[in-house]
């Protein structure tokens, strides 16, 4: 009986600890929730004017008419330091959730999601808002009051 009580107390302690240290949601999840988009936006390769790499390996893409934020699958190691990159997709377009790639010097980064915005300002307002939310969640988790 005593062993059962000790095991129950230990299990309860583990559950409480895991609740207190809740992981911050992924950027793609937060972008999807904030924008209401499914992350499957497409952009013609010929419409890509420029791109940049933001915090958490988010790729900002400046298109001819729209602006995009893209996420990549884990394992994209040299994205921050690569001098140049090439987008690679089927039918001369890049789409979210279609296994299209951003090829850098020594790496092929698989594009996971692409979210479309009407302007750069709109895209960065959403991106910065999500960064602030993530910081708040990390701070709350660190203080134990999530």
N, CA, C and O atoms as a GROMACS GRO file, in nm:
protein
  584
    1UNK      N    1   0.082  -0.119   0.000
    1UNK     CA    2   0.000   0.000   0.000
    1UNK      C    3   0.087   0.126   0.000
    1UNK      O    4   0.059   0.222  -0.072
    2UNK      N    5   0.191   0.124   0.082
    2UNK     CA    6   0.280   0.240   0.091
    2UNK      C    7   0.350   0.265  -0.043
    2UNK      O    8   0.366   0.380  -0.085
    3UNK      N    9   0.392   0.155  -0.110
    3UNK     CA   10   0.458   0.169  -0.241
    3UNK      C   11   0.363   0.230  -0.342
    3UNK      O   12   0.404   0.311  -0.425
    4UNK      N   13   0.236   0.192  -0.337
    4UNK     CA   14   0.137   0.246  -0.429
    4UNK      C   15   0.119   0.396  -0.406
    4UNK      O   16   0.110   0.473  -0.502
    5UNK      N   17   0.114   0.438  -0.280
    5UNK     CA   18   0.101   0.580  -0.249
    5UNK      C   19   0.224   0.659  -0.294
    5UNK      O   20   0.210   0.768  -0.349
    6UNK      N   21   0.342   0.604  -0.273
    6UNK     CA   22   0.464   0.671  -0.317
    6UNK      C   23   0.469   0.683  -0.470
    6UNK      O   24   0.507   0.786  -0.524
    7UNK      N   25   0.430   0.576  -0.537
    7UNK     CA   26   0.428   0.578  -0.684
    7UNK      C   27   0.327   0.682  -0.733
    7UNK      O   28   0.355   0.757  -0.827
    8UNK      N   29   0.210   0.687  -0.670
    8UNK     CA   30   0.107   0.785  -0.708
    8UNK      C   31   0.156   0.927  -0.686
    8UNK      O   32   0.132   1.015  -0.770
    9UNK      N   33   0.223   0.951  -0.574
    9UNK     CA   34   0.275   1.084  -0.545
    9UNK      C   35   0.383   1.124  -0.645
    9UNK      O   36   0.388   1.238  -0.689
   10UNK      N   37   0.468   1.029  -0.680
   10UNK     CA   38   0.573   1.057  -0.778
   10UNK      C   39   0.514   1.087  -0.915
   10UNK      O   40   0.558   1.179  -0.984
   11UNK      N   41   0.413   1.011  -0.954
   11UNK     CA   42   0.347   1.033  -1.082
   11UNK      C   43   0.279   1.168  -1.085
   11UNK      O   44   0.288   1.240  -1.184
   12UNK      N   45   0.211   1.205  -0.977
   12UNK     CA   46   0.145   1.334  -0.967
   12UNK      C   47   0.246   1.447  -0.978
   12UNK      O   48   0.220   1.548  -1.043
   13UNK      N   49   0.361   1.431  -0.914
   13UNK     CA   50   0.468   1.531  -0.919
   13UNK      C   51   0.519   1.550  -1.062
   13UNK      O   52   0.542   1.664  -1.104
   14UNK      N   53   0.537   1.441  -1.135
   14UNK     CA   54   0.583   1.449  -1.274
   14UNK      C   55   0.481   1.522  -1.360
   14UNK      O   56   0.518   1.605  -1.443
   15UNK      N   57   0.353   1.493  -1.340
   15UNK     CA   58   0.247   1.558  -1.417
   15UNK      C   59   0.246   1.708  -1.389
   15UNK      O   60   0.235   1.787  -1.482
   16UNK      N   61   0.256   1.747  -1.264
   16UNK     CA   62   0.258   1.889  -1.229
   16UNK      C   63   0.379   1.959  -1.289
   16UNK      O   64   0.368   2.071  -1.338
   17UNK      N   65   0.493   1.895  -1.285
   17UNK     CA   66   0.615   1.954  -1.341
   17UNK      C   67   0.600   1.974  -1.490
   17UNK      O   68   0.640   2.078  -1.543
   18UNK      N   69   0.545   1.877  -1.560
   18UNK     CA   70   0.530   1.890  -1.705
   18UNK      C   71   0.430   1.998  -1.740
   18UNK      O   72   0.444   2.063  -1.844
   19UNK      N   73   0.328   2.020  -1.657
   19UNK     CA   74   0.233   2.128  -1.683
   19UNK      C   75   0.299   2.264  -1.664
   19UNK      O   76   0.271   2.358  -1.738
   20UNK      N   77   0.386   2.275  -1.566
   20UNK     CA   78   0.451   2.402  -1.538
   20UNK      C   79   0.552   2.439  -1.645
   20UNK      O   80   0.578   2.557  -1.666
   21UNK      N   81   0.609   2.341  -1.712
   21UNK     CA   82   0.711   2.370  -1.813
   21UNK      C   83   0.655   2.348  -1.954
   21UNK      O   84   0.718   2.282  -2.037
   22UNK      N   85   0.538   2.403  -1.979
   22UNK     CA   86   0.473   2.389  -2.109
   22UNK      C   87   0.560   2.448  -2.218
   22UNK      O   88   0.613   2.558  -2.202
   23UNK      N   89   0.576   2.376  -2.328
   23UNK     CA   90   0.656   2.424  -2.440
   23UNK      C   91   0.584   2.537  -2.512
   23UNK      O   92   0.461   2.540  -2.518
   24UNK      N   93   0.661   2.629  -2.566
   24UNK     CA   94   0.607   2.737  -2.646
   24UNK      C   95   0.563   2.679  -2.780
   24UNK      O   96   0.635   2.599  -2.839
   25UNK      N   97   0.446   2.719  -2.829
   25UNK     CA   98   0.399   2.667  -2.959
   25UNK      C   99   0.496   2.700  -3.071
   25UNK      O  100   0.570   2.798  -3.063
   26UNK      N  101   0.496   2.619  -3.174
   26UNK     CA  102   0.581   2.643  -3.290
   26UNK      C  103   0.536   2.767  -3.364
   26UNK      O  104   0.419   2.806  -3.359
   27UNK      N  105   0.630   2.831  -3.434
   27UNK     CA  106   0.600   2.951  -3.511
   27UNK      C  107   0.491   2.924  -3.614
   27UNK      O  108   0.400   3.005  -3.631
   28UNK      N  109   0.498   2.810  -3.683
   28UNK     CA  110   0.399   2.779  -3.786
   28UNK      C  111   0.259   2.770  -3.726
   28UNK      O  112   0.163   2.817  -3.786
   29UNK      N  113   0.248   2.710  -3.609
   29UNK     CA  114   0.119   2.699  -3.542
   29UNK      C  115   0.065   2.838  -3.507
   29UNK      O  116  -0.053   2.866  -3.527
   30UNK      N  117   0.152   2.922  -3.455
   30UNK     CA  118   0.110   3.056  -3.417
   30UNK      C  119   0.076   3.140  -3.540
   30UNK      O  120  -0.018   3.219  -3.536
   31UNK      N  121   0.151   3.125  -3.648
   31UNK     CA  122   0.118   3.196  -3.772
   31UNK      C  123  -0.018   3.149  -3.826
   31UNK      O  124  -0.099   3.230  -3.870
   32UNK      N  125  -0.041   3.021  -3.822
   32UNK     CA  126  -0.168   2.965  -3.869
   32UNK      C  127  -0.283   3.018  -3.784
   32UNK      O  128  -0.386   3.059  -3.837
   33UNK      N  129  -0.266   3.018  -3.652
   33UNK     CA  130  -0.372   3.065  -3.563
   33UNK      C  131  -0.397   3.215  -3.578
   33UNK      O  132  -0.512   3.260  -3.574
   34UNK      N  133  -0.291   3.292  -3.597
   34UNK     CA  134  -0.304   3.437  -3.607
   34UNK      C  135  -0.364   3.480  -3.740
   34UNK      O  136  -0.448   3.570  -3.744
   35UNK      N  137  -0.321   3.417  -3.848
   35UNK     CA  138  -0.366   3.460  -3.981
   35UNK      C  139  -0.493   3.391  -4.028
   35UNK      O  140  -0.563   3.442  -4.115
   36UNK      N  141  -0.523   3.275  -3.972
   36UNK     CA  142  -0.636   3.197  -4.021
   36UNK      C  143  -0.606   3.124  -4.151
   36UNK      O  144  -0.695   3.066  -4.212
   37UNK      N  145  -0.480   3.126  -4.193
   37UNK     CA  146  -0.437   3.058  -4.315
   37UNK      C  147  -0.389   2.917  -4.281
   37UNK      O  148  -0.355   2.888  -4.167
   38UNK      N  149  -0.386   2.830  -4.382
   38UNK     CA  150  -0.342   2.692  -4.359
   38UNK      C  151  -0.193   2.671  -4.390
   38UNK      O  152  -0.143   2.560  -4.373
   39UNK      N  153  -0.123   2.775  -4.434
   39UNK     CA  154   0.020   2.763  -4.461
   39UNK      C  155   0.051   2.704  -4.596
   39UNK      O  156   0.165   2.664  -4.621
   40UNK      N  157  -0.047   2.697  -4.685
   40UNK     CA  158  -0.026   2.637  -4.817
   40UNK      C  159  -0.024   2.739  -4.930
   40UNK      O  160  -0.052   2.705  -5.045
   41UNK      N  161   0.007   2.862  -4.898
   41UNK     CA  162   0.015   2.966  -5.002
   41UNK      C  163   0.124   2.929  -5.102
   41UNK      O  164   0.220   2.860  -5.068
   42UNK      N  165   0.109   2.977  -5.224
   42UNK     CA  166   0.208   2.952  -5.329
   42UNK      C  167   0.257   3.085  -5.385
   42UNK      O  168   0.186   3.185  -5.383
   43UNK      N  169   0.379   3.083  -5.435
   43UNK     CA  170   0.436   3.200  -5.500
   43UNK      C  171   0.514   3.152  -5.622
   43UNK      O  172   0.589   3.055  -5.615
   44UNK      N  173   0.496   3.220  -5.733
   44UNK     CA  174   0.573   3.187  -5.853
   44UNK      C  175   0.719   3.222  -5.829
   44UNK      O  176   0.749   3.327  -5.771
   45UNK      N  177   0.809   3.136  -5.872
   45UNK     CA  178   0.952   3.164  -5.853
   45UNK      C  179   0.991   3.295  -5.921
   45UNK      O  180   1.075   3.369  -5.870
   46UNK      N  181   0.930   3.324  -6.036
   46UNK     CA  182   0.962   3.447  -6.108
   46UNK      C  183   0.912   3.571  -6.036
   46UNK      O  184   0.956   3.682  -6.068
   47UNK      N  185   0.820   3.556  -5.939
   47UNK     CA  186   0.770   3.670  -5.863
   47UNK      C  187   0.856   3.703  -5.741
   47UNK      O  188   0.835   3.807  -5.677
   48UNK      N  189   0.951   3.617  -5.707
   48UNK     CA  190   1.035   3.641  -5.589
   48UNK      C  191   1.139   3.747  -5.622
   48UNK      O  192   1.227   3.727  -5.706
   49UNK      N  193   1.128   3.862  -5.552
   49UNK     CA  194   1.223   3.971  -5.573
   49UNK      C  195   1.342   3.960  -5.479
   49UNK      O  196   1.456   3.985  -5.518
   50UNK      N  197   1.315   3.920  -5.354
   50UNK     CA  198   1.422   3.906  -5.256
   50UNK      C  199   1.370   3.823  -5.139
   50UNK      O  200   1.250   3.797  -5.127
   51UNK      N  201   1.462   3.782  -5.054
   51UNK     CA  202   1.424   3.707  -4.934
   51UNK      C  203   1.520   3.744  -4.821
   51UNK      O  204   1.627   3.799  -4.844
   52UNK      N  205   1.479   3.712  -4.701
   52UNK     CA  206   1.563   3.733  -4.584
   52UNK      C  207   1.536   3.625  -4.481
   52UNK      O  208   1.433   3.557  -4.488
   53UNK      N  209   1.626   3.609  -4.387
   53UNK     CA  210   1.610   3.508  -4.283
   53UNK      C  211   1.590   3.580  -4.151
   53UNK      O  212   1.670   3.665  -4.111
   54UNK      N  213   1.481   3.546  -4.083
   54UNK     CA  214   1.447   3.606  -3.956
   54UNK      C  215   1.474   3.508  -3.842
   54UNK      O  216   1.520   3.396  -3.866
   55UNK      N  217   1.447   3.551  -3.722
   55UNK     CA  218   1.465   3.467  -3.604
   55UNK      C  219   1.384   3.338  -3.619
   55UNK      O  220   1.277   3.339  -3.680
   56UNK      N  221   1.433   3.229  -3.564
   56UNK     CA  222   1.368   3.098  -3.567
   56UNK      C  223   1.356   3.042  -3.709
   56UNK      O  224   1.264   2.967  -3.739
   57UNK      N  225   1.452   3.079  -3.796
   57UNK     CA  226   1.454   3.029  -3.934
   57UNK      C  227   1.324   3.057  -4.011
   57UNK      O  228   1.281   2.975  -4.092
   58UNK      N  229   1.265   3.170  -3.985
   58UNK     CA  230   1.151   3.215  -4.065
   58UNK      C  231   1.209   3.289  -4.185
   58UNK      O  232   1.298   3.373  -4.170
   59UNK      N  233   1.157   3.258  -4.303
   59UNK     CA  234   1.206   3.323  -4.425
   59UNK      C  235   1.103   3.426  -4.469
   59UNK      O  236   0.985   3.393  -4.486
   60UNK      N  237   1.147   3.549  -4.486
   60UNK     CA  238   1.059   3.652  -4.540
   60UNK      C  239   1.086   3.660  -4.690
   60UNK      O  240   1.201   3.665  -4.733
   61UNK      N  241   0.980   3.660  -4.767
   61UNK     CA  242   0.992   3.660  -4.913
   61UNK      C  243   0.916   3.779  -4.969
   61UNK      O  244   0.796   3.795  -4.946
   62UNK      N  245   0.987   3.862  -5.041
   62UNK     CA  246   0.928   3.978  -5.104
   62UNK      C  247   0.887   3.940  -5.246
   62UNK      O  248   0.973   3.917  -5.331
   63UNK      N  249   0.757   3.934  -5.270
   63UNK     CA  250   0.706   3.902  -5.403
   63UNK      C  251   0.670   4.028  -5.478
   63UNK      O  252   0.673   4.138  -5.423
   64UNK      N  253   0.634   4.012  -5.604
   64UNK     CA  254   0.598   4.128  -5.686
   64UNK      C  255   0.474   4.199  -5.634
   64UNK      O  256   0.469   4.322  -5.632
   65UNK      N  257   0.374   4.124  -5.592
   65UNK     CA  258   0.249   4.183  -5.547
   65UNK      C  259   0.218   4.159  -5.400
   65UNK      O  260   0.144   4.236  -5.339
   66UNK      N  261   0.273   4.055  -5.342
   66UNK     CA  262   0.244   4.016  -5.204
   66UNK      C  263   0.374   3.995  -5.127
   66UNK      O  264   0.483   4.000  -5.184
   67UNK      N  265   0.360   3.972  -4.998
   67UNK     CA  266   0.473   3.944  -4.911
   67UNK      C  267   0.443   3.812  -4.840
   67UNK      O  268   0.327   3.783  -4.812
   68UNK      N  269   0.546   3.734  -4.811
   68UNK     CA  270   0.525   3.600  -4.757
   68UNK      C  271   0.619   3.574  -4.640
   68UNK      O  272   0.730   3.627  -4.634
   69UNK      N  273   0.571   3.492  -4.547
   69UNK     CA  274   0.656   3.438  -4.441
   69UNK      C  275   0.650   3.287  -4.454
   69UNK      O  276   0.543   3.228  -4.464
   70UNK      N  277   0.767   3.224  -4.454
   70UNK     CA  278   0.775   3.079  -4.472
   70UNK      C  279   0.849   3.017  -4.354
   70UNK      O  280   0.941   3.077  -4.298
   71UNK      N  281   0.808   2.897  -4.319
   71UNK     CA  282   0.879   2.819  -4.218
   71UNK      C  283   0.949   2.704  -4.288
   71UNK      O  284   0.906   2.660  -4.395
   72UNK      N  285   1.056   2.655  -4.228
   72UNK     CA  286   1.128   2.541  -4.283
   72UNK      C  287   1.131   2.429  -4.179
   72UNK      O  288   1.118   2.454  -4.060
   73UNK      N  289   1.149   2.308  -4.227
   73UNK     CA  290   1.159   2.194  -4.137
   73UNK      C  291   1.291   2.200  -4.062
   73UNK      O  292   1.387   2.259  -4.111
   74UNK      N  293   1.298   2.141  -3.944
   74UNK     CA  294   1.424   2.138  -3.868
   74UNK      C  295   1.537   2.073  -3.949
   74UNK      O  296   1.513   1.987  -4.034
   75UNK      N  297   1.658   2.115  -3.921
   75UNK     CA  298   1.775   2.058  -3.988
   75UNK      C  299   1.834   2.150  -4.093
   75UNK      O  300   1.927   2.113  -4.164
   76UNK      N  301   1.779   2.270  -4.103
   76UNK     CA  302   1.828   2.367  -4.201
   76UNK      C  303   1.937   2.450  -4.130
   76UNK      O  304   1.909   2.554  -4.072
   77UNK      N  305   2.061   2.400  -4.138
   77UNK     CA  306   2.168   2.454  -4.053
   77UNK      C  307   2.237   2.580  -4.102
   77UNK      O  308   2.274   2.665  -4.021
   78UNK      N  309   2.256   2.595  -4.232
   78UNK     CA  310   2.335   2.710  -4.278
   78UNK      C  311   2.250   2.821  -4.338
   78UNK      O  312   2.301   2.904  -4.414
   79UNK      N  313   2.124   2.824  -4.306
   79UNK     CA  314   2.034   2.926  -4.360
   79UNK      C  315   2.077   3.066  -4.320
   79UNK      O  316   2.074   3.158  -4.402
   80UNK      N  317   2.117   3.085  -4.195
   80UNK     CA  318   2.156   3.217  -4.145
   80UNK      C  319   2.287   3.267  -4.207
   80UNK      O  320   2.307   3.388  -4.219
   81UNK      N  321   2.375   3.176  -4.247
   81UNK     CA  322   2.507   3.218  -4.293
   81UNK      C  323   2.529   3.205  -4.443
   81UNK      O  324   2.634   3.245  -4.493
   82UNK      N  325   2.432   3.151  -4.514
   82UNK     CA  326   2.448   3.131  -4.657
   82UNK      C  327   2.446   3.264  -4.732
   82UNK      O  328   2.363   3.351  -4.704
   83UNK      N  329   2.536   3.279  -4.827
   83UNK     CA  330   2.545   3.401  -4.906
   83UNK      C  331   2.433   3.409  -5.009
   83UNK      O  332   2.382   3.517  -5.036
   84UNK      N  333   2.395   3.296  -5.064
   84UNK     CA  334   2.287   3.294  -5.161
   84UNK      C  335   2.209   3.165  -5.152
   84UNK      O  336   2.254   3.066  -5.095
   85UNK      N  337   2.092   3.171  -5.210
   85UNK     CA  338   2.005   3.054  -5.208
   85UNK      C  339   1.919   3.053  -5.334
   85UNK      O  340   1.903   3.154  -5.402
   86UNK      N  341   1.864   2.935  -5.362
   86UNK     CA  342   1.778   2.919  -5.479
   86UNK      C  343   1.652   2.844  -5.435
   86UNK      O  344   1.660   2.744  -5.364
   87UNK      N  345   1.538   2.894  -5.476
   87UNK     CA  346   1.412   2.826  -5.447
   87UNK      C  347   1.390   2.718  -5.551
   87UNK      O  348   1.414   2.741  -5.670
   88UNK      N  349   1.346   2.603  -5.507
   88UNK     CA  350   1.326   2.490  -5.597
   88UNK      C  351   1.189   2.428  -5.571
   88UNK      O  352   1.161   2.381  -5.461
   89UNK      N  353   1.104   2.430  -5.675
   89UNK     CA  354   0.972   2.372  -5.662
   89UNK      C  355   0.921   2.319  -5.795
   89UNK      O  356   0.984   2.337  -5.899
   90UNK      N  357   0.808   2.254  -5.788
   90UNK     CA  358   0.749   2.199  -5.909
   90UNK      C  359   0.670   2.306  -5.982
   90UNK      O  360   0.615   2.398  -5.920
   91UNK      N  361   0.664   2.295  -6.112
   91UNK     CA  362   0.582   2.384  -6.195
   91UNK      C  363   0.616   2.530  -6.174
   91UNK      O  364   0.528   2.616  -6.183
   92UNK      N  365   0.742   2.561  -6.148
   92UNK     CA  366   0.796   2.696  -6.131
   92UNK      C  367   0.726   2.778  -6.023
   92UNK      O  368   0.720   2.901  -6.032
   93UNK      N  369   0.674   2.711  -5.922
   93UNK     CA  370   0.620   2.781  -5.807
   93UNK      C  371   0.661   2.710  -5.678
   93UNK      O  372   0.693   2.591  -5.678
   94UNK      N  373   0.659   2.784  -5.571
   94UNK     CA  374   0.692   2.733  -5.439
   94UNK      C  375   0.564   2.737  -5.357
   94UNK      O  376   0.496   2.839  -5.352
   95UNK      N  377   0.531   2.626  -5.292
   95UNK     CA  378   0.410   2.620  -5.212
   95UNK      C  379   0.441   2.563  -5.074
   95UNK      O  380   0.532   2.482  -5.057
   96UNK      N  381   0.364   2.606  -4.976
   96UNK     CA  382   0.374   2.550  -4.843
   96UNK      C  383   0.319   2.408  -4.841
   96UNK      O  384   0.222   2.378  -4.911
   97UNK      N  385   0.378   2.323  -4.762
   97UNK     CA  386   0.339   2.184  -4.741
   97UNK      C  387   0.343   2.100  -4.870
   97UNK      O  388   0.261   2.010  -4.888
   98UNK      N  389   0.437   2.131  -4.957
   98UNK     CA  390   0.450   2.050  -5.080
   98UNK      C  391   0.592   1.998  -5.098
   98UNK      O  392   0.626   1.948  -5.206
   99UNK      N  393   0.674   2.009  -4.995
   99UNK     CA  394   0.812   1.959  -4.995
   99UNK      C  395   0.902   2.036  -5.092
   99UNK      O  396   1.005   1.984  -5.135
  100UNK      N  397   0.865   2.162  -5.126
  100UNK     CA  398   0.954   2.246  -5.205
  100UNK      C  399   1.071   2.287  -5.118
  100UNK      O  400   1.065   2.274  -4.995
  101UNK      N  401   1.177   2.337  -5.180
  101UNK     CA  402   1.302   2.358  -5.106
  101UNK      C  403   1.360   2.497  -5.129
  101UNK      O  404   1.331   2.564  -5.228
  102UNK      N  405   1.441   2.537  -5.033
  102UNK     CA  406   1.529   2.651  -5.045
  102UNK      C  407   1.669   2.591  -5.037
  102UNK      O  408   1.710   2.542  -4.932
  103UNK      N  409   1.740   2.594  -5.148
  103UNK     CA  410   1.871   2.530  -5.156
  103UNK      C  411   1.978   2.634  -5.129
  103UNK      O  412   1.990   2.734  -5.200
  104UNK      N  413   2.056   2.611  -5.023
  104UNK     CA  414   2.167   2.699  -4.987
  104UNK      C  415   2.297   2.629  -5.025
  104UNK      O  416   2.294   2.520  -5.081
  105UNK      N  417   2.408   2.691  -4.996
  105UNK     CA  418   2.538   2.635  -5.033
  105UNK      C  419   2.557   2.489  -4.999
  105UNK      O  420   2.598   2.411  -5.085
  106UNK      N  421   2.529   2.450  -4.875
  106UNK     CA  422   2.553   2.312  -4.835
  106UNK      C  423   2.431   2.243  -4.780
  106UNK      O  424   2.444   2.141  -4.711
  107UNK      N  425   2.314   2.294  -4.808
  107UNK     CA  426   2.196   2.241  -4.743
  107UNK      C  427   2.074   2.255  -4.833
  107UNK      O  428   2.067   2.347  -4.914
  108UNK      N  429   1.980   2.165  -4.818
  108UNK     CA  430   1.849   2.178  -4.883
  108UNK      C  431   1.747   2.193  -4.773
  108UNK      O  432   1.719   2.098  -4.700
  109UNK      N  433   1.691   2.310  -4.761
  109UNK     CA  434   1.594   2.339  -4.656
  109UNK      C  435   1.454   2.315  -4.711
  109UNK      O  436   1.412   2.381  -4.806
  110UNK      N  437   1.382   2.223  -4.652
  110UNK     CA  438   1.246   2.194  -4.697
  110UNK      C  439   1.150   2.299  -4.639
  110UNK      O  440   1.144   2.320  -4.518
  111UNK      N  441   1.077   2.362  -4.728
  111UNK     CA  442   0.980   2.463  -4.687
  111UNK      C  443   0.857   2.390  -4.632
  111UNK      O  444   0.799   2.304  -4.698
  112UNK      N  445   0.821   2.426  -4.512
  112UNK     CA  446   0.708   2.360  -4.446
  112UNK      C  447   0.577   2.435  -4.471
  112UNK      O  448   0.481   2.376  -4.520
  113UNK      N  449   0.574   2.563  -4.438
  113UNK     CA  450   0.454   2.644  -4.454
  113UNK      C  451   0.489   2.776  -4.521
  113UNK      O  452   0.600   2.828  -4.506
  114UNK      N  453   0.393   2.831  -4.595
  114UNK     CA  454   0.406   2.966  -4.651
  114UNK      C  455   0.276   3.040  -4.621
  114UNK      O  456   0.166   2.991  -4.648
  115UNK      N  457   0.290   3.159  -4.565
  115UNK     CA  458   0.176   3.244  -4.531
  115UNK      C  459   0.185   3.372  -4.613
  115UNK      O  460   0.293   3.431  -4.625
  116UNK      N  461   0.074   3.415  -4.669
  116UNK     CA  462   0.070   3.529  -4.761
  116UNK      C  463   0.014   3.653  -4.691
  116UNK      O  464  -0.080   3.644  -4.612
  117UNK      N  465   0.073   3.769  -4.720
  117UNK     CA  466   0.030   3.896  -4.665
  117UNK      C  467   0.020   3.999  -4.776
  117UNK      O  468   0.083   3.985  -4.881
  118UNK      N  469  -0.060   4.101  -4.754
  118UNK     CA  470  -0.078   4.205  -4.854
  118UNK      C  471   0.042   4.299  -4.865
  118UNK      O  472   0.066   4.359  -4.969
  119UNK      N  473   0.118   4.311  -4.755
  119UNK     CA  474   0.233   4.402  -4.755
  119UNK      C  475   0.339   4.353  -4.656
  119UNK      O  476   0.314   4.266  -4.572
  120UNK      N  477   0.455   4.411  -4.670
  120UNK     CA  478   0.565   4.382  -4.577
  120UNK      C  479   0.527   4.426  -4.436
  120UNK      O  480   0.554   4.354  -4.339
  121UNK      N  481   0.465   4.543  -4.425
  121UNK     CA  482   0.425   4.595  -4.294
  121UNK      C  483   0.330   4.500  -4.224
  121UNK      O  484   0.343   4.475  -4.104
  122UNK      N  485   0.232   4.446  -4.297
  122UNK     CA  486   0.137   4.352  -4.239
  122UNK      C  487   0.208   4.224  -4.192
  122UNK      O  488   0.182   4.175  -4.083
  123UNK      N  489   0.298   4.173  -4.275
  123UNK     CA  490   0.371   4.051  -4.240
  123UNK      C  491   0.454   4.071  -4.115
  123UNK      O  492   0.454   3.986  -4.025
  124UNK      N  493   0.526   4.183  -4.106
  124UNK     CA  494   0.612   4.206  -3.991
  124UNK      C  495   0.533   4.241  -3.866
  124UNK      O  496   0.578   4.214  -3.755
  125UNK      N  497   0.415   4.301  -3.881
  125UNK     CA  498   0.331   4.326  -3.764
  125UNK      C  499   0.288   4.194  -3.702
  125UNK      O  500   0.293   4.178  -3.580
  126UNK      N  501   0.248   4.099  -3.785
  126UNK     CA  502   0.209   3.966  -3.735
  126UNK      C  503   0.330   3.895  -3.676
  126UNK      O  504   0.322   3.839  -3.566
  127UNK      N  505   0.442   3.896  -3.747
  127UNK     CA  506   0.564   3.828  -3.701
  127UNK      C  507   0.609   3.884  -3.565
  127UNK      O  508   0.637   3.807  -3.474
  128UNK      N  509   0.616   4.016  -3.552
  128UNK     CA  510   0.661   4.077  -3.427
  128UNK      C  511   0.563   4.050  -3.312
  128UNK      O  512   0.604   4.031  -3.198
  129UNK      N  513   0.434   4.048  -3.343
  129UNK     CA  514   0.333   4.016  -3.243
  129UNK      C  515   0.353   3.873  -3.190
  129UNK      O  516   0.342   3.848  -3.070
  130UNK      N  517   0.381   3.781  -3.280
  130UNK     CA  518   0.403   3.642  -3.240
  130UNK      C  519   0.530   3.629  -3.156
  130UNK      O  520   0.532   3.555  -3.058
  131UNK      N  521   0.635   3.700  -3.194
  131UNK     CA  522   0.758   3.697  -3.113
  131UNK      C  523   0.730   3.746  -2.971
  131UNK      O  524   0.780   3.688  -2.875
  132UNK      N  525   0.651   3.853  -2.958
  132UNK     CA  526   0.617   3.905  -2.825
  132UNK      C  527   0.535   3.803  -2.746
  132UNK      O  528   0.559   3.784  -2.626
  133UNK      N  529   0.440   3.737  -2.812
  133UNK     CA  530   0.359   3.636  -2.745
  133UNK      C  531   0.447   3.521  -2.695
  133UNK      O  532   0.430   3.473  -2.583
  134UNK      N  533   0.541   3.478  -2.779
  134UNK     CA  534   0.630   3.368  -2.741
  134UNK      C  535   0.717   3.406  -2.621
  134UNK      O  536   0.738   3.325  -2.531
  135UNK      N  537   0.767   3.529  -2.620
  135UNK     CA  538   0.848   3.575  -2.506
  135UNK      C  539   0.765   3.577  -2.378
  135UNK      O  540   0.813   3.538  -2.272
  136UNK      N  541   0.640   3.623  -2.389
  136UNK     CA  542   0.552   3.626  -2.272
  136UNK      C  543   0.528   3.485  -2.220
  136UNK      O  544   0.526   3.462  -2.099
  137UNK      N  545   0.508   3.391  -2.312
  137UNK     CA  546   0.486   3.251  -2.271
  137UNK      C  547   0.609   3.194  -2.204
  137UNK      O  548   0.598   3.122  -2.104
  138UNK      N  549   0.727   3.225  -2.258
  138UNK     CA  550   0.851   3.175  -2.197
  138UNK      C  551   0.871   3.235  -2.059
  138UNK      O  552   0.910   3.165  -1.965
  139UNK      N  553   0.842   3.366  -2.046
  139UNK     CA  554   0.856   3.432  -1.916
  139UNK      C  555   0.759   3.373  -1.815
  139UNK      O  556   0.796   3.349  -1.700
  140UNK      N  557   0.634   3.349  -1.859
  140UNK     CA  558   0.534   3.294  -1.768
  140UNK      C  559   0.572   3.151  -1.727
  140UNK      O  560   0.554   3.113  -1.612
  141UNK      N  561   0.624   3.073  -1.820
  141UNK     CA  562   0.666   2.937  -1.789
  141UNK      C  563   0.784   2.937  -1.693
  141UNK      O  564   0.793   2.851  -1.606
  142UNK      N  565   0.874   3.034  -1.710
  142UNK     CA  566   0.991   3.044  -1.624
  142UNK      C  567   0.954   3.084  -1.482
  142UNK      O  568   1.020   3.045  -1.386
  143UNK      N  569   0.846   3.163  -1.469
  143UNK     CA  570   0.806   3.206  -1.335
  143UNK      C  571   0.711   3.109  -1.269
  143UNK      O  572   0.675   3.126  -1.152
  144UNK      N  573   0.669   3.006  -1.344
  144UNK     CA  574   0.581   2.905  -1.287
  144UNK      C  575   0.435   2.942  -1.290
  144UNK      O  576   0.352   2.868  -1.237
  145UNK      N  577   0.400   3.056  -1.352
  145UNK     CA  578   0.259   3.096  -1.357
  145UNK      C  579   0.213   3.105  -1.500
  145UNK      O  580   0.185   3.214  -1.551
  146UNK      N  581   0.207   2.994  -1.564
  146UNK     CA  582   0.164   2.987  -1.705
  146UNK      C  583   0.019   2.967  -1.706
  146UNK      O  584  -0.041   2.958  -1.813
   0.00000   0.00000   0.00000
